[in-house]
């Protein structure tokens, strides 16, 4: 069962199929990725599909999509820094 966290104005949920389209849009925007490390450039649709696959199979790469008003607007991730 997937963990979903619901706040007053937002929803945190696991990445799902279809999110990769938004990832490509956001992660090809320099103003977004300039603060991130390890983002392929350019970010391709295949990169988004692989990211979603990894978050569902690798327990060290857990991430949540941030939804506001039903629209994916970002991601937050949790990583096992002890590995």
Rosetta blueprint (number, residue, H / E / L):
1 X L
2 X L
3 X L
4 X L
5 X E
6 X E
7 X L
8 X L
9 X L
10 X L
11 X E
12 X E
13 X E
14 X L
15 X L
16 X L
17 X L
18 X L
19 X L
20 X H
21 X H
22 X H
23 X H
24 X H
25 X H
26 X H
27 X H
28 X L
29 X L
30 X H
31 X H
32 X H
33 X H
34 X L
35 X L
36 X L
37 X L
38 X L
39 X L
40 X L
41 X L
42 X L
43 X L
44 X L
45 X H
46 X H
47 X H
48 X H
49 X H
50 X H
51 X H
52 X H
53 X H
54 X H
55 X H
56 X H
57 X H
58 X L
59 X L
60 X L
61 X E
62 X E
63 X E
64 X E
65 X E
66 X E
67 X E
68 X E
69 X L
70 X L
71 X E
72 X E
73 X E
74 X E
75 X E
76 X E
77 X E
78 X E
79 X E
80 X L
81 X L
82 X L
83 X L
